[in-house]
Amino acid sequence: MSRSQVDAVTGAFGYSGKYIARRLLDRGHQVRTLTNSPHRRNSFEGAVEAHPFHFDDPARLRASLEGVSVLYNTYWVRFNHKKFTYAAAVRNTIGLFDAARAAGVRRIVHVSITNPSEDSPLEYFRGKARLERALGECGVSFGVLRPAVLFGEEDVLINNIAWALRRFPIFGLFGRGEYRLQPIYVDDLAELAVELGAERENTVIDAIGPETFTYRGLVEQIGRIIGKPRSIVPLPPVLAYLAALAVGATVRDVVITRQEIRGLMAGLLCVDSPASGRTRLTDWAAEHAESLGRRYASELARRRDRLREYEEARPAGKR
């Protein structure tokens, strides 16, 4: 009997990587994960072999990828912090690509962002563009997915919009909220990733869902779906950011950053491409209306606690 294909997924005990790993396991592949949280509780019951990243030891990083056919890379950071930075994430990811090439990995599927540009004034989008260039130069067959915003059971953004709507009588926008975004369901992204992993041609796909929202429209839809329609108030971006800082101090998290606000308001989370995901956010939110936003989803808490499994928002009565 021939051995099943071995694939590696970065962050399989986290968010998007978990969905990619599940789909690979369903296809009968062996799955290995590279992670900063090798001991995090997870739902795979030992089916996924865990290795630390070893970014500081190229030989060990390469060894963790020996025998791997496809590397699915979701590794990145959302903002600069004293414990992690965009610059380090770029450096580490380039090292990961180099290790994959040296280990004989035949293909890399990489998760990027809509509208990356090395000329961007925003380090997030500039760093993602730098990585796309490095991937193209590393000599390994590749597929690139460019999602705008992800939503799903372990989501941060959509969940925390609902959380704010449940708790505050008004919702402040950054400006008028007419800028657009195109969320994609995390498992649709995983399906696209696994499909790209089976291909050979170098491919770049805008990974966007079937619905396009203005930010105001998104907040209105979520409020209506969870039964908490609120007054939506346009605010000067600086004032809205200060309000977000105050909330962040209360929940001990970074609610949103200046770069995220600038990218959102610049329309960088929207592209002129056909939808590549099938799941409508409004349908998913309606299914999860009872649980969506009941708990605040903390980015920093997930990084502080490397043992707890990511919490999922589940419909009432479902496990």
KEKE-3310 file (N, C-alpha, C; in steps of 0.2 Angstrom, whole numbers, plus 5000, padded with zeros to 4 digits):
npx = (5004:5003:5011:5002:5000:5011:5008:5011:5005:5005:5001:4990:4983:4977:4967:4963:4972:4968:4956:4961:4969:4960:4953:4963:4966:4953:4955:4963:4976:4992:4996:5006:5010:5018:5021:5019:5013:5014:5009:4996:4979:4968:4957:4961:4965:4977:4980:4987:5003:5014:5026:5038:5041:5055:5062:5074:5084:5089:5092:5085:5072:5071:5072:5060:5052:5055:5051:5039:5025:5017:5017:5007:5005:5000:5005:5008:5007:4995:4997:5010:5020:5027:5031:5031:5033:5029:5041:5049:5040:5040:5054:5055:5046:5051:5063:5056:5051:5063:5068:5058:5061:5074:5071:5065:5051:5037:5028:5021:5007:5001:4995:4990:4985:4972:4976:4990:5005:5022:5024:5016:5010:5007:5013:5008:5002:5013:5022:5016:5016:5030:5033:5026:5034:5046:5042:5039:5052:5058:5059:5050:5036:5020:5005:4995:4984:4973:4964:4952:4944:4942:4928:4921:4919:4929:4932:4938:4935:4921:4914:4917:4912:4899:4899:4901:4889:4880:4883:4884:4875:4876:4885:4901:4907:4922:4924:4912:4909:4908:4917:4922:4921:4925:4920:4926:4921:4930:4931:4928:4940:4949:4946:4948:4962:4967:4963:4972:4984:4984:4987:4999:5003:5009:4999:4988:4975:4961:4954:4938:4922:4904:4897:4897:4900:4897:4906:4897:4885:4888:4889:4876:4869:4873:4869:4855:4853:4857:4848:4850:4849:4857:4860:4870:4884:4893:4910:4924:4939:4950:4944:4936:4945:4952:4941:4941:4953:4950:4941:4949:4958:4950:4946:4959:4966:4971:4960:4958:4969:4979:4984:4975:4963:4967:4969:4957:4948:4954:4950:4956:4952:4944:4941:4941:4935:4929:4918:4926:4923:4909:4900:4888:4890:4879:4870:4878:4879:4866:4863:4871:4866:4862:4873:4883:4895:4893:4904:4919:4932:4948:4963:4976:4975:4974:4987:4994:4990:4995:4990:4977:4963:4957:4942:4926:4912:4896:4880:4865:4863:4871:4886)
npy = (4994:5011:5025:5039:5056:5068:5083:5100:5112:5128:5134:5126:5123:5135:5147:5150:5140:5128:5124:5122:5111:5101:5099:5093:5081:5075:5072:5061:5064:5064:5075:5088:5101:5117:5128:5141:5136:5122:5114:5118:5115:5105:5100:5089:5077:5070:5068:5077:5080:5090:5103:5114:5131:5135:5146:5152:5143:5137:5124:5115:5119:5117:5102:5099:5100:5090:5078:5083:5087:5098:5114:5124:5140:5150:5159:5174:5191:5202:5215:5227:5223:5222:5210:5204:5208:5215:5216:5206:5195:5195:5192:5179:5172:5172:5165:5153:5149:5147:5136:5127:5125:5120:5108:5101:5103:5102:5112:5128:5135:5150:5162:5178:5195:5206:5217:5219:5229:5234:5247:5253:5264:5257:5246:5233:5229:5231:5222:5210:5211:5210:5197:5190:5193:5187:5173:5171:5171:5161:5149:5138:5129:5138:5144:5158:5165:5178:5185:5196:5199:5187:5177:5166:5153:5155:5168:5185:5199:5200:5194:5203:5215:5212:5209:5222:5228:5222:5227:5241:5257:5264:5264:5268:5274:5275:5289:5291:5278:5272:5265:5249:5231:5213:5200:5183:5166:5156:5142:5141:5148:5138:5127:5133:5134:5121:5115:5123:5118:5106:5109:5113:5124:5141:5152:5166:5171:5181:5180:5181:5183:5180:5192:5209:5223:5239:5247:5252:5246:5233:5233:5237:5226:5215:5220:5219:5206:5199:5205:5217:5231:5247:5264:5271:5280:5292:5296:5307:5299:5299:5302:5290:5281:5283:5280:5266:5263:5265:5255:5244:5245:5241:5228:5222:5221:5224:5232:5238:5244:5259:5257:5247:5254:5264:5256:5250:5261:5266:5257:5245:5233:5227:5222:5221:5208:5192:5183:5170:5162:5154:5154:5165:5179:5184:5174:5164:5172:5173:5160:5158:5168:5168:5165:5173:5186:5185:5183:5192:5191:5189:5195:5196:5188:5176:5174:5176:5165:5150:5137:5135:5130:5138:5147:5144:5151:5145:5140:5141:5127:5118:5109)
npz = (5000:4995:5003:5011:5005:5013:5020:5025:5037:5042:5058:5062:5073:5076:5068:5052:5048:5054:5047:5035:5038:5042:5030:5022:5030:5028:5015:5016:5018:5026:5040:5045:5057:5058:5071:5084:5095:5100:5110:5111:5115:5105:5092:5084:5090:5090:5077:5069:5067:5077:5076:5082:5076:5074:5069:5072:5069:5055:5050:5058:5055:5042:5043:5049:5038:5030:5018:5015:5004:5000:5006:5016:5020:5033:5042:5050:5057:5065:5069:5074:5089:5105:5107:5094:5077:5061:5053:5058:5055:5041:5039:5045:5037:5025:5028:5030:5017:5011:5018:5015:5001:5002:5008:4999:4996:4985:4982:4987:4996:4999:5010:5008:5006:5000:4988:4989:4990:4987:4987:4996:5009:5020:5032:5034:5021:5013:5018:5015:5001:4999:5003:4993:4982:4986:4987:4974:4969:4975:4968:4970:4965:4966:4974:4977:4989:4991:5003:5009:5021:5034:5040:5052:5064:5074:5073:5074:5069:5064:5074:5085:5081:5082:5096:5101:5097:5104:5117:5117:5116:5104:5089:5083:5068:5057:5050:5037:5034:5021:5014:5006:5009:5007:5014:5016:5020:5031:5029:5016:5011:5015:5007:4994:4996:4997:4985:4977:4981:4975:4962:4948:4942:4944:4953:4957:4967:4970:4985:4989:4996:4991:4994:4994:5005:5011:5025:5034:5030:5033:5047:5050:5045:5053:5065:5063:5061:5073:5081:5087:5082:5080:5083:5071:5070:5062:5064:5067:5061:5070:5083:5083:5084:5096:5104:5102:5107:5121:5123:5121:5131:5141:5138:5137:5125:5108:5099:5086:5074:5069:5056:5051:5051:5041:5030:5028:5026:5014:5005:5003:5006:4996:4980:4962:4957:4952:4964:4974:4984:4992:5002:5010:5021:5027:5028:5036:5048:5052:5055:5066:5075:5088:5096:5091:5095:5109:5117:5119:5107:5109:5102:5108:5120:5114:5110:5122:5130:5126:5127:5128:5118:5103:5105:5099:5091:5092:5086:5095:5105:5098:5096)
capx = (5000:5007:5010:4998:5004:5012:5007:5012:5001:5007:4996:4985:4980:4974:4961:4962:4976:4964:4952:4965:4972:4954:4951:4968:4964:4947:4957:4967:4983:4995:4996:5011:5010:5023:5017:5022:5009:5014:5005:4989:4973:4965:4952:4963:4966:4984:4981:4991:5010:5016:5033:5039:5044:5063:5064:5081:5088:5087:5093:5079:5066:5071:5071:5053:5048:5058:5046:5032:5024:5014:5017:5001:5007:4995:5009:5008:5005:4990:5000:5017:5019:5033:5033:5031:5033:5029:5048:5051:5036:5043:5060:5053:5042:5056:5066:5052:5051:5070:5068:5054:5065:5079:5068:5062:5044:5036:5023:5019:5001:5003:4989:4992:4980:4970:4979:4997:5010:5028:5024:5011:5013:5005:5018:5005:5001:5019:5025:5013:5019:5037:5033:5024:5039:5050:5039:5040:5059:5062:5060:5046:5029:5016:4998:4994:4977:4972:4958:4951:4942:4939:4924:4920:4918:4934:4933:4939:4932:4914:4912:4918:4907:4892:4900:4900:4882:4876:4884:4884:4869:4878:4891:4904:4911:4927:4921:4905:4908:4906:4922:4919:4925:4922:4922:4926:4921:4936:4932:4929:4947:4953:4944:4952:4969:4968:4963:4978:4989:4984:4989:5006:5004:5009:4993:4986:4968:4958:4949:4933:4915:4899:4894:4901:4897:4900:4907:4891:4880:4890:4887:4869:4866:4875:4864:4848:4853:4857:4842:4853:4850:4859:4861:4877:4886:4900:4915:4931:4943:4954:4940:4934:4951:4952:4936:4943:4958:4947:4938:4954:4961:4945:4947:4966:4967:4971:4953:4960:4975:4978:4985:4969:4959:4969:4968:4949:4946:4957:4946:4961:4949:4939:4944:4936:4936:4923:4918:4929:4919:4902:4896:4886:4891:4873:4867:4881:4878:4859:4864:4875:4864:4861:4880:4888:4896:4892:4910:4924:4937:4954:4969:4982:4973:4976:4995:4997:4989:4997:4988:4969:4960:4953:4935:4921:4905:4892:4873:4862:4861:4875:4892)
capy = (5000:5017:5030:5045:5062:5072:5091:5104:5118:5133:5137:5121:5124:5141:5149:5147:5134:5122:5122:5119:5104:5097:5097:5088:5075:5072:5069:5055:5066:5065:5083:5091:5108:5121:5132:5143:5134:5115:5111:5120:5110:5106:5095:5084:5070:5067:5066:5082:5080:5097:5105:5122:5134:5135:5151:5154:5137:5135:5117:5112:5121:5112:5095:5099:5100:5084:5073:5086:5088:5105:5118:5129:5145:5155:5163:5182:5195:5207:5222:5227:5222:5221:5203:5202:5213:5214:5215:5199:5190:5195:5188:5172:5169:5171:5159:5147:5148:5145:5130:5122:5124:5116:5101:5097:5104:5104:5117:5132:5139:5156:5166:5185:5200:5209:5224:5220:5233:5236:5254:5255:5267:5253:5240:5226:5228:5231:5216:5205:5211:5208:5190:5187:5193:5182:5167:5170:5171:5155:5143:5132:5131:5142:5147:5163:5167:5185:5186:5203:5198:5181:5176:5160:5151:5158:5175:5191:5205:5200:5193:5209:5220:5209:5210:5229:5230:5219:5231:5249:5259:5267:5261:5274:5273:5279:5293:5289:5270:5270:5260:5242:5225:5207:5194:5176:5161:5153:5136:5142:5149:5132:5123:5135:5132:5113:5115:5126:5113:5100:5111:5114:5131:5147:5155:5171:5172:5186:5175:5185:5180:5182:5198:5215:5227:5245:5245:5254:5241:5227:5234:5237:5219:5211:5222:5217:5198:5197:5208:5223:5237:5252:5270:5271:5287:5294:5300:5308:5293:5300:5301:5283:5277:5284:5276:5259:5262:5265:5248:5240:5245:5237:5221:5221:5219:5229:5231:5240:5248:5265:5254:5244:5259:5267:5251:5249:5268:5267:5253:5240:5226:5226:5221:5220:5201:5188:5179:5164:5159:5153:5156:5172:5181:5185:5167:5162:5176:5171:5153:5159:5174:5167:5165:5178:5192:5184:5183:5196:5187:5193:5193:5196:5183:5169:5174:5175:5158:5145:5130:5135:5130:5144:5146:5144:5154:5140:5141:5138:5120:5115:5108)
capz = (5000:4995:5009:5009:5005:5019:5019:5031:5038:5048:5063:5061:5080:5076:5064:5045:5047:5056:5042:5029:5040:5042:5023:5020:5033:5025:5009:5017:5018:5033:5041:5050:5058:5061:5076:5090:5100:5099:5115:5112:5115:5098:5090:5080:5093:5088:5070:5067:5071:5078:5077:5083:5070:5074:5064:5073:5067:5048:5049:5061:5052:5036:5045:5050:5032:5026:5016:5014:4997:5000:5012:5017:5025:5035:5047:5049:5063:5063:5071:5078:5096:5108:5106:5087:5072:5054:5050:5060:5051:5034:5039:5047:5032:5019:5030:5029:5010:5009:5021:5011:4995:5003:5010:4993:4996:4978:4981:4993:4995:5004:5011:5007:5007:4994:4986:4992:4986:4990:4987:5001:5015:5026:5033:5033:5014:5010:5020:5011:4994:4999:5003:4987:4978:4989:4985:4966:4968:4978:4964:4971:4962:4971:4974:4982:4990:4993:5006:5012:5028:5035:5045:5054:5071:5078:5070:5078:5067:5064:5081:5090:5079:5086:5103:5103:5096:5110:5123:5117:5112:5098:5085:5080:5062:5055:5044:5035:5033:5014:5011:5005:5011:5004:5018:5014:5025:5032:5026:5009:5010:5016:5001:4989:4997:4996:4978:4974:4983:4970:4955:4947:4939:4948:4952:4962:4967:4975:4989:4992:4996:4986:4996:4996:5010:5014:5032:5038:5029:5037:5054:5050:5044:5059:5071:5062:5062:5080:5085:5091:5078:5084:5080:5069:5070:5058:5068:5064:5062:5076:5088:5084:5086:5103:5108:5101:5112:5127:5124:5121:5138:5146:5137:5137:5118:5103:5095:5079:5074:5064:5050:5049:5049:5035:5025:5027:5023:5008:5001:5001:5007:4991:4973:4956:4955:4954:4970:4974:4990:4991:5008:5012:5028:5031:5030:5041:5054:5054:5058:5072:5078:5096:5099:5088:5099:5116:5120:5115:5105:5110:5099:5113:5124:5111:5110:5129:5132:5121:5128:5127:5111:5101:5106:5093:5092:5090:5086:5102:5105:5094:5099)
cpx = (5004:5005:5006:5003:5005:5012:5009:5008:5004:5001:4990:4981:4976:4968:4961:4966:4972:4959:4955:4967:4966:4953:4957:4967:4958:4949:4962:4975:4986:4997:5001:5010:5016:5019:5021:5018:5009:5010:4998:4984:4970:4960:4954:4965:4972:4985:4985:4998:5013:5024:5034:5042:5051:5065:5072:5086:5086:5087:5087:5073:5066:5070:5064:5049:5051:5052:5039:5031:5022:5014:5011:5003:5002:4999:5009:5006:5000:4993:5007:5015:5026:5036:5033:5030:5032:5036:5050:5047:5038:5049:5059:5050:5047:5061:5063:5052:5058:5070:5064:5058:5070:5077:5065:5054:5042:5032:5022:5012:5002:4997:4992:4986:4978:4974:4986:5001:5016:5029:5019:5014:5011:5009:5014:5005:5008:5023:5023:5015:5026:5037:5030:5030:5045:5048:5040:5047:5062:5062:5055:5039:5024:5009:4998:4986:4977:4966:4958:4950:4940:4933:4923:4919:4923:4936:4934:4934:4924:4911:4912:4914:4900:4893:4898:4893:4878:4877:4884:4878:4870:4884:4894:4908:4917:4925:4914:4904:4906:4911:4919:4924:4921:4924:4921:4925:4927:4937:4931:4936:4951:4952:4948:4960:4971:4968:4969:4984:4990:4986:4996:5008:5005:5003:4992:4979:4966:4953:4944:4926:4910:4896:4899:4897:4901:4901:4901:4886:4882:4888:4879:4866:4867:4870:4857:4848:4853:4852:4845:4854:4852:4860:4869:4879:4893:4904:4921:4935:4947:4950:4937:4939:4952:4947:4938:4949:4955:4944:4943:4957:4956:4946:4954:4968:4968:4965:4954:4966:4974:4979:4979:4964:4960:4968:4961:4947:4948:4954:4951:4958:4943:4943:4939:4937:4930:4924:4922:4926:4912:4897:4895:4887:4884:4869:4871:4880:4871:4859:4867:4872:4864:4868:4885:4889:4895:4898:4915:4929:4943:4960:4975:4981:4976:4984:4998:4996:4990:4995:4980:4968:4956:4946:4931:4915:4900:4885:4871:4861:4866:4882:4897)
cpy = (5006:5021:5036:5051:5065:5079:5094:5110:5122:5135:5132:5121:5131:5142:5146:5141:5127:5120:5119:5111:5099:5094:5092:5082:5071:5069:5063:5057:5065:5073:5084:5098:5111:5127:5135:5141:5126:5111:5114:5115:5111:5100:5089:5077:5066:5066:5071:5082:5088:5098:5112:5125:5134:5140:5153:5148:5134:5127:5113:5113:5117:5105:5094:5098:5094:5080:5076:5088:5095:5108:5123:5134:5150:5160:5170:5185:5200:5214:5221:5227:5221:5214:5200:5208:5211:5212:5208:5194:5189:5191:5181:5169:5167:5165:5152:5145:5145:5137:5125:5120:5119:5109:5098:5098:5106:5110:5121:5135:5144:5160:5174:5190:5203:5216:5225:5225:5235:5244:5257:5258:5263:5247:5234:5225:5227:5225:5210:5205:5209:5200:5187:5187:5188:5175:5166:5169:5164:5149:5137:5134:5133:5143:5152:5165:5174:5187:5193:5202:5191:5181:5168:5159:5154:5165:5180:5197:5205:5199:5199:5215:5218:5211:5218:5231:5227:5224:5238:5251:5262:5264:5267:5271:5277:5282:5290:5281:5268:5266:5253:5237:5219:5201:5187:5171:5157:5146:5136:5144:5143:5128:5126:5134:5125:5112:5117:5121:5108:5102:5112:5121:5136:5151:5160:5172:5177:5181:5180:5181:5183:5189:5204:5220:5234:5243:5247:5249:5235:5227:5234:5230:5215:5213:5219:5209:5196:5201:5214:5229:5243:5258:5270:5278:5288:5298:5302:5302:5294:5299:5294:5279:5277:5280:5269:5258:5261:5258:5243:5239:5241:5230:5218:5218:5225:5228:5233:5244:5254:5262:5251:5249:5262:5262:5250:5255:5269:5262:5247:5233:5225:5226:5220:5214:5197:5184:5172:5159:5158:5155:5163:5173:5181:5179:5164:5165:5174:5164:5154:5165:5173:5168:5171:5184:5191:5185:5188:5191:5191:5191:5192:5190:5176:5169:5173:5168:5153:5138:5130:5134:5136:5142:5147:5147:5149:5142:5138:5131:5115:5114:5106)
cpz = (5000:5001:5007:5009:5011:5017:5026:5031:5043:5052:5062:5068:5081:5072:5057:5044:5049:5051:5036:5031:5040:5035:5021:5023:5030:5018:5010:5018:5026:5034:5046:5051:5061:5065:5081:5096:5100:5104:5116:5111:5108:5097:5086:5083:5091:5081:5066:5071:5071:5079:5078:5077:5069:5069:5066:5072:5061:5047:5052:5058:5045:5037:5046:5044:5027:5024:5015:5007:4996:5006:5012:5022:5026:5040:5045:5056:5061:5064:5074:5085:5099:5108:5099:5083:5065:5051:5052:5056:5044:5034:5040:5041:5026:5021:5029:5022:5008:5012:5017:5004:4996:5005:5004:4992:4988:4977:4987:4991:5001:5004:5012:5009:5001:4994:4989:4987:4990:4991:4993:5007:5021:5026:5032:5025:5011:5012:5016:5004:4994:4999:4997:4982:4980:4987:4978:4965:4971:4974:4965:4968:4968:4969:4979:4983:4993:4996:5008:5019:5029:5040:5046:5062:5076:5076:5075:5076:5068:5071:5086:5087:5083:5093:5105:5102:5101:5116:5123:5113:5106:5095:5081:5074:5061:5049:5043:5034:5026:5011:5011:5008:5008:5008:5015:5020:5025:5029:5019:5007:5010:5009:4995:4990:4995:4988:4974:4975:4978:4963:4954:4945:4944:4947:4958:4961:4972:4979:4992:4991:4991:4988:4997:5000:5010:5022:5036:5036:5032:5044:5055:5049:5050:5065:5070:5063:5069:5084:5089:5086:5082:5080:5078:5067:5067:5063:5065:5066:5069:5082:5089:5086:5093:5107:5107:5106:5119:5128:5124:5128:5143:5145:5136:5130:5114:5098:5088:5079:5069:5057:5047:5047:5042:5029:5023:5024:5016:5003:4999:5003:5002:4984:4968:4953:4956:4961:4969:4980:4989:4996:5010:5019:5031:5032:5036:5048:5056:5057:5065:5076:5085:5099:5097:5093:5106:5120:5116:5113:5105:5106:5103:5117:5121:5111:5117:5131:5126:5122:5127:5119:5109:5102:5100:5095:5089:5090:5093:5101:5101:5097:5093)
residu = (MET:SER:ARG:SER:GLN:VAL:ASP:ALA:VAL:THR:GLY:ALA:PHE:GLY:TYR:SER:GLY:LYS:TYR:ILE:ALA:ARG:ARG:LEU:LEU:ASP:ARG:GLY:HIS:GLN:VAL:ARG:THR:LEU:THR:ASN:SER:PRO:HIS:ARG:ARG:ASN:SER:PHE:GLU:GLY:ALA:VAL:GLU:ALA:HIS:PRO:PHE:HIS:PHE:ASP:ASP:PRO:ALA:ARG:LEU:ARG:ALA:SER:LEU:GLU:GLY:VAL:SER:VAL:LEU:TYR:ASN:THR:TYR:TRP:VAL:ARG:PHE:ASN:HIS:LYS:LYS:PHE:THR:TYR:ALA:ALA:ALA:VAL:ARG:ASN:THR:ILE:GLY:LEU:PHE:ASP:ALA:ALA:ARG:ALA:ALA:GLY:VAL:ARG:ARG:ILE:VAL:HIS:VAL:SER:ILE:THR:ASN:PRO:SER:GLU:ASP:SER:PRO:LEU:GLU:TYR:PHE:ARG:GLY:LYS:ALA:ARG:LEU:GLU:ARG:ALA:LEU:GLY:GLU:CYS:GLY:VAL:SER:PHE:GLY:VAL:LEU:ARG:PRO:ALA:VAL:LEU:PHE:GLY:GLU:GLU:ASP:VAL:LEU:ILE:ASN:ASN:ILE:ALA:TRP:ALA:LEU:ARG:ARG:PHE:PRO:ILE:PHE:GLY:LEU:PHE:GLY:ARG:GLY:GLU:TYR:ARG:LEU:GLN:PRO:ILE:TYR:VAL:ASP:ASP:LEU:ALA:GLU:LEU:ALA:VAL:GLU:LEU:GLY:ALA:GLU:ARG:GLU:ASN:THR:VAL:ILE:ASP:ALA:ILE:GLY:PRO:GLU:THR:PHE:THR:TYR:ARG:GLY:LEU:VAL:GLU:GLN:ILE:GLY:ARG:ILE:ILE:GLY:LYS:PRO:ARG:SER:ILE:VAL:PRO:LEU:PRO:PRO:VAL:LEU:ALA:TYR:LEU:ALA:ALA:LEU:ALA:VAL:GLY:ALA:THR:VAL:ARG:ASP:VAL:VAL:ILE:THR:ARG:GLN:GLU:ILE:ARG:GLY:LEU:MET:ALA:GLY:LEU:LEU:CYS:VAL:ASP:SER:PRO:ALA:SER:GLY:ARG:THR:ARG:LEU:THR:ASP:TRP:ALA:ALA:GLU:HIS:ALA:GLU:SER:LEU:GLY:ARG:ARG:TYR:ALA:SER:GLU:LEU:ALA:ARG:ARG:ARG:ASP:ARG:LEU:ARG:GLU:TYR:GLU:GLU:ALA:ARG:PRO:ALA:GLY:LYS:ARG)
# end
